[in-house]
Amino acid sequence: MFKKFQNAIFLGIQNPTKRNTILLVTLAAFILSVLMIAPTKMVLAKMLPGKNNDTFTIYTTLADGRSIEQTKQVTECVSEFIKKEKEIQDFEIFLGMGAPLDFAGLIKGSHFKNSENVAEIVVNLSKKHHREEPSYMMVQRMRPDILKSCASLYDKTTITFVEPPAGPPVLAAIVAEIYGDNSDGIRELSSRVSDVFQKTKGLVDIEIMQDEIYEKFEVEVDSIKVALSGVNVKQLNDILYLAFEGMQIAVKNSDTVNEQIPIYLSLSQDSKKFSSKDLNAIKAKLSSLKLMSPTGMMTPLTELVTIVPKKSNPMIMSKNLHKMTNVMAETDMVSQVYPLMDARNVILDTFSDKYEIEKIGLFNLILVDKTSKEVYKLMWDGEMEVTLDTFVELGAAFIAALVLIFLLMVIYYKSYTLSGIILLGSFLSIIGVIVGHWIMDIFSVDTFFLTATSLIGFIALIGISSRNSLLLIDFTASLMRDNKMDKAEAIAYATATRAKPIFLTAAAIILASTLLAGDAVFGGLGVALIFGTIAAVVSSLMVVPVLLYKADLKRHFNLD
């Protein structure tokens, strides 16, 4: 076997046709593998894939001003779908408040929720090892049915599905931060961006982080009428709280409890409801509430107060002392980068009717209102921004590793050619990394992304691949110097001799990496090491010998 392999290498590197064929096939494989990422999108890039969790949370947000009963109706609709899932162990509904903090809720501000129009549903699943369907696939399957049936109960209702993140927690997969000095302008621009997100394929759970401006009614007390009636303002406040909130009226002592137990009095839920949301309904309800003066005279509440319709005061958000708002969207089992690019292109094409648009950086935009000359900034954040930053930083680390290896080899061999051969042999492992992800995507139940851990695996392969080429070159130099072999024979013998340890090293890496390949987070690292190692072995035993044969080894090895 050794002799046959040595002869094959010996004849192959001496045949110009075979040499050129190997180099052309390698070049074609490299170009085709790069094309798998862009523009064909056969291999998609993402920060981290979906994580199979044992729990997820459903956020329901109705329009500002909706009642707790309406919120309850929406959550009950959602719960009917949850009850049909056999893999769901239990769930709990938190009406008008956020659920106890978890990893995702800490970032999304769940602890700030305290209004009648919000609710959270915490869903607990059976252990991931006991079910076939991952949690993120279950969410993807349930989302369309729940949105169709429950989000349509009331206008401007949003239902979002939140899972514990596989990596660093962020507000959402894609976040458009809109900055400006004019609150109305920010509100209008964020609404248009939200409409673009709604029409972008692959984006779901679109939400604007801002309050709706709605009509409310304020009760203004006429102090003169209150004084003339003989009642006081405290009586008026108490009856309003008693009618619509409930209040403590007494306490109860207990033999088993140290503290006094408060006793609350409240009207029934039906008694608290208004017949409709208008001024006449408010007056009709308040007119039924009467206050007794010290003289025993009953005075309707409407005689002492004035009902004034007003617009609500929305919350003012800021970041780094700049007024802003967020438009958030999650991705539906796709990478964040590609929907963002589609949405950004639509913004560039359609927003020019009202704004003058200027590009800043890679994706960010400056929009100037043509009429008012107000300046707005659209900055991208979220997991997409983390993805770009990570890939840029890992790309810089990869380039730095290549440059350092090249410089070390130049210092060691005092030859740019030999250093370039080692560098090229290391770089070609990228073919295996990309093709490996494409192969895994064929056999996986969902998209197998090229992740940050995949790039970490690729960077780790540089040292392994460089070592293979380095051993091959050193052994060839030794054979030519000590055994006086000619170039072709020395290259063939060195390749055949080093093939066995190269194969054993590769087998050890591949077998060890199979443990990582099935992991949700580190699967990309395992696949990169497995298929990248295969490509590195092929490169070391086929491409590197051809390049060595083409080089003037006697001059590079300082041989006479």
N, C-alpha and C positions, 0 to 999 in steps of 0.2 A: 504493500500500500504506500509505504514511504517513497519507494523508488518511482512508482507510477505518478504520484503527486509531484515529485521533484521533476520528472521528465515533462509533465504537463506544463509546469511553470516555466521550465527551461525552453520548451518549444514555443510556448505562448508569447513570452516576452521578446523572442527573437523574430517572430513573425510580425511584420509591420501592419498587416491587415487585422490580425487579432488584437494587437496593441491599440490601434485606432478604434476598433470596435468596442473594446472595454471602456475606453475614455469617452466615446460618444454615448454609449449606453448609460454610463454614470452621469454625464452631463444632462441627458434627457430625463433620467430619473430624478435628478435634483430639480430641474425646471418644472416637471410635472407635479412633484411633491409640493413645491411652493404654490403652484396654481391651485392645489386643493384647498388652500386657505383663502386666497383671493385670486381671481374673481369668482371661481366656481362655487365657493362656500361648501365644499364637500366636507371640510373639517372646520368646525366653528370654535372660536376662541371665547373663553369666559373665565372670570376670576376663579370661581369654584362651582362645581356641579351642585345639584340639589342634594340635600341631606335627608336621609330617611329617619324621621323623628318619631317619638312615641306620643307626641302631642302637637296640636296647633290651635290657633285662636282665630275666631271670626269676629271682626269688628263691624258693627252696624252703626251707621250715622245717618240720621234723618235730617231734614232741613231744620235750621234754627227756628225755634218757636213751636216745634211739634211737642205733643204731650207725652207723658210717660206711658199712657195707655196705647198710643199709636206705636211707640217704640216696642212695647211688649207684644203687640200684634205681629210686628215684623220678626221679632226674635222667635216667637212661637211658630211662625211659618218656617223659619230656618231649622228649628228643632225637629219639625216633622220629617225633614229630609235626613237629619242626623240619626234619628231613631231607626231608619231603614238600613243603616250600615251595620253589618254584623261584626266588623272589626273594631267598631267603636265601643269601648267599655263603658264610659260614662261621660257626662258633660255637665257644665254648670253655667248658668246665665247670671250676669251681673248687670242689672238694669240701672241706668243713670250713673254709672261709675265704671272705673277701670278694674280689671282683674288684678289679683296680686301680682307684683312685678316679676317678670321673667327676663331673660336675656334680650329678647326683641322689644318687649314693652318698655324697658328702661330707655331705649333710644327713641321709640315712637311716642313717648310722653303719655303712656297709659295712666300714670299716677295723677295726671292733671285733669282727667275726665271727671266732670261733676255737673252734669246737666241732664234734663229729661229726654233729650233727643239722641243720646248715645247709649250703647250697651256693648258688652263683650261676652262671647261664648267660648269658654275653654273646653276643648275636646281632648279626651284621653283615649289613645288607641291601645290595642293589644301590643305586646312586645314585638319589635321589628323582626326578631328571629322566628316568630310564630305566625307570620302572615306573608303572603306572596306579594301583595301590592304595596309599594313604598308610599310613604305619607304624601310626598309631592305629587305622585300620580293620582292618589285619591283626591287631593285638592283640585287638581286639574280636571278630573272627571266630574266632581260635584259642583264646581263653580258655575258652569253655564245654566244648569237646572235651577240652582238657588237664585241666581240673579234674575232669571226669567220669571220665576214665580213670586219671589219675595221683594226684590228691589222695585218692582213695578207697583207695589201696593200704594205707595205715596211718591209724589214727585220729589226729585232731587235726593233720593235715598241712595246711599252708597253702602255696599257690603264688600268688605275686603278680607282676604285670607292671609294670615300672618303666621309664618313658620319660624322656629328658631334657626338662625342663620348658620351655615356651615363655616363661615369665616367671620371677619370683623362685622359687627352689627352696624347697619346703616338705615336711614329713613326709608328707603325703597331702592329698587333696582336702578331706576332712573329718576333723578330729581332735577327739575328745572328751577333754579333760583332766579327770581325776577326782582331786580333792584330799581328803585326810582324815588323821586321826591314827591310825586303826585299819587295819592292813594287811589283815586279813581282810575288813573291811568294804569297803575299796577293791576288793579282789579280787572280792567278790560283786557289787558294783555295776557294775564294769567288765564282768563276765560278762553281766549283764542288758542293759547297753547294747549289747554285741556281738550279743546275740540279737535286739535291736530292729533293728540295722543289717542283720543277715542277712535279715530279713523286709521291709526297705524296698526298694521298687522303684527301680532305678537305681544301687544301691550294690553294689560288688564288691570283692574283695580285702580282706575284713575281717580285721583282725589286732589282737590285744591285745599291747602292748609290755610284757610281764612274763613271768617264768619260770614254768613249771609246777612244782608241788610233786609230786615223784615219789619212789618208794622207791629207795634206793641201799644198797650194802653197804660197810662200812668194815672194813679189816683192822687189828685191834688186836694189837700184838706183846706177848707175855708174856715180859718181860725175864728173869724167873727161869728159865723153861724154856729160853730161848736160852742163858743162861749155863751151865746144867747140861748141855746137849747138846754144848757145846764149840764151837759156831758163833758167829758174831757178826752184829750187826744189818746191817752192810754187805753180807754175803753174802746175807742175806734180801732186802734191797732190790734187789740186783743181779739175783737170779733172777726177781723179780717184773717188773722192767723188761725183762729179757731175754725173758720169756715173753709179755708183752702189748704192749710198746712197741718193743723192740729196743734195743741199746746198742752203743756203740763198744768193740771188743775189741782192736784193734791199728791200726797205721798202715802205709802202704806208701810207700816212696820212689820217686820218678820222675825220669827224666833230663830230662823236658820241663816239669815243673811244679816251681816253687820250693818250695811248701808240701807237707807230708806229706799223703797222701790217707788219710782215715779209713776203716776197714773196720768195717762194722756187721754184727751178727749178730741175726737175728730168726726167730721161728718162722713157719711158713706161716699163711696167713689161716685155713684150716680148723682148725688147731691152737689158734688164739686164741679161737675161738668157744665159747660155752657152749651146752649142749643146751637150756636154758630159763632164764628169768629168775626163779630162786628160790634159796633157801638151799642146798638139797641139790645143785643143779647147780654152785654156786660151790665147795662143799666137795669135790665129786667132781673138779673140775678142779684145785684146789689140792693135793689129795692125791697127784696124779701128779707134782708137783714135789718133789724131794728134795734135801736139803742134806747135804754130806759134812763130817764133823767132822775135826779133825786126826788122830784115831785111825782114820779110815777108816769110821766108822759112818754109815750113811745114815738121815737123819731126815726123814719127810714134813713138808711145810710146815704142814699142818693141825695138827700136834702143837705147833707153836710160836706159832700165832696163833689169834685168836678172830674169827669173822665175825659182825659186828653189823649187823642191818638198821636203817636210819635214814631219816628224811625229809630231802630236799634242802633247802638253804638258798637261797631265791630272792633274786635281786638286789633291792636296795632303791633305787627311783628317787625323785629329788626334783628340784624346780624352785624356784628362789628360796628354798631352805631349807625347802620344804614337801613333805611326802611325797605322791607322786602316781603315776599311771600314765596311759598313752595308749591310747585305742581308735581305730584308724585305719580309714578306708575310702576307696576310690577311686570315682569316678563313671563309669558306663558310657555315655559320649557324651551326658551330660545336664549341666545346670548344677548347681552344688553347693548352691545356696540351697534349691531346691525339695525334694530328698530330705531335707535337714537339717530343714526345717520339718515334713515328714511324720514323721520320726523323733522330733522334739521333741514333737509332738502325741501320739504313741503313749506316750512317756515320761510326759507329764503325765496321760494317761488311765489307764495301767496301774501306774505305780510308787506310786500313792497307797495301795496295800494295805499297804506297809511303811514308806513315808516321808511326811513332811509336806513339801510342795514349795512353795518360794517363788521367784518370778521376780525376777531381777536384770538390769538392762540390757535389751537387745533380745532376746537368746536365752538367756543364761546362767541357771542354776538353782542354788538351795541346797536340799539334801535332808537332812532330819533324821530319823534312825531313830526310829520311834515307841516302840521297846522300850528301846534303849540310850541314846537321846538323842544319839548321835554325829552330828556335823555333817559333811556332805560337800558339796563344790562341784563342779558340772559346768560347765566353761568350754569354749567352742568355739574351735578354732584351725584352722590349715591354710590351704589355698587359699581356702576359704570365707570365713575371717576377712579374708584379704587382699582378696578381692572386695568384701566389705562396706565395709572401710576405704577402699578405692580409690573406690568409687562414692559414699560419703559425702563424701570429700574433693573429688572432682570435682564433685559436686553443690553443695558449698559454694563451689567456685571459679566454677561457673556462676552461682550466685546473686550472688556478689560482682561478677562481670562485668556482670550486668544492672543491679545497683544503681549501679555506677560509671558505666555508659553513661547511665543515667537522670539521675544527678546532673549529668554533663557537659552533657547536652542541656538540662536545666533552666537551668543557668548560661548556656548559649549562647543559647537561645530565650526564656528567662524565661517559659516556659509549660509547665505540667504536662501539658496536653492534647497538644501536639506531641511532647513527650518520651515520653508514653505510647504515641502512635501508632508512633514509631520503635521503642520497646521491644517492642510487640506484633508488629510486622512481623518483628523479629529472632527472637522466640520461636517464631513459627509454622513455622520451619524444622524443628522437632522432628517435625512431621507427616511430612516427607519422610524423615527419618532412620529413624523407626520403620517406616514402610511400605516403605522401601528394604530393610531387613533382612528383612522378611517376604517380599518378592519374591525376594531372593537365596536365602532358605531353600527356596523352591519349586524352584529350579533347581540348587541345590548337592546333592552326594551325601550330605552329612551336615548336621547342624544348624548354621545360620549364626547365631551368638550375637551379642547386643548386648553388646559388650565395653568395656573401659576405653578402648581406642583410639577406639571409636565416640563416646564422650562427649567425648574430646579434639577429635574432628572437629566435633562439635556446638558446642562452645565456640568453636572457631576460626571457625565460620560466623557467630557473632553480629556480629563486626566487619564482615564482608562484607555481611550483610543490613542492618546499620545504615547502612552507606555508601550503599546503594541508596536507602533511604528518605530519608536526609539530602539527597542530591542532588536528589531529586524535590521535597522540600519547599522547598529553597532556590531552585530554578528556578521553582517556582510563585509564591513570594513575589516574585521578581524580575519576573516577567511582570505580576503584579497591581500592583506598585509603579511600574515603569518604563513598561510598555505599557498600563497602565490596563485590562487585561482583567478581565472578571468572573470569579468564582470557578470556575464549571464549565468555562469555556473555557480558563482558565489551567491547571487541573489536567489537562484532556485533552491540551493542547498539550505540557505538561511531561512527561507520561507517555509520549506518542508519541515525543517527541524523545529522551528518556533510555532508551527501550526498546532501541535498537540497542547503545549501550555496555554496558547491563546484560546483554544477550544475549551479547555478545562476551566480557565478563568471565566469565560463567557457563560459556561453552563452553571457555574456557581452563582454568578450574578442573576441569571435568568430564573433559576430555581428559588433564590431568596426573594426575588421581586414579585413572584407569583402571589405571595402573601399580601402584597400591597395592592395588586391589580383589582381586587374586588371591593376595596374600600371606597366609600363615597367621596372622601376628601382627597386621599392619597392615591386613588386609582390612576390618575394621570402620571404620577411619579413612577408607579410600577410599570405601566405600559411603556413609558419613555425609556426606562432602563432595559426592559425586555427587548423591544424591537430596535431600540437604538444600539444595543449591544450586538444584535445580529448584523445590523448595517455596518457597525464598526469592524466586526470580524471580516466581513466580505471586503470592506475597504482595505483592511490591513493585508489580506492575503491575495488580493487581485489588483487593486488600483495602485497601492504603494509600490509593489514590485515593478509595475510598468513605468511609473514615474522615476524610480531609481535607475532603471535601465536607460531611460532617456537622458539622465543627468551624467555629467562628466565626473564620475566617482573618483578617478585617479587624482584629478586636480583637487576635488573637495576633501579627499582623504590624505592628501599630500604624499601620494605614492609615485615612485619613479616609473 
